[in-house]
Amino acid sequence: MDDRILRVVAGDPTPEELSALICVLYRTAAGRDGEDARALPPAPRWKPHGYRSPRSWTAGRRAP
């Protein structure tokens, strides 16, 4: 388990406390620790597989 504890105290935060808070927020938002904590995962590639044009809905069918 991690021994680091984040405490909220009265008064103005020091620069060290602010930088520690920013680091914690970056790591929490990224969901991982380490050097690449700020790196976002790559976006998925766009694929048109689920799309059908409205013209294809009636193509080839004739009304009785």
VENMOFEN-V174284 format. One line per field, one symbol per residue. burial: b if it has 16 or more other C-alpha atoms within 10 Angstrom, else e. A space follows every 10 residues. Layout:
burial: ???
This chain:
burial: eeeeeeeeee eeeeeeeeee eeeeebbeee eeeeeebbee eeeeeeeeee eeeeeeeeee eeee
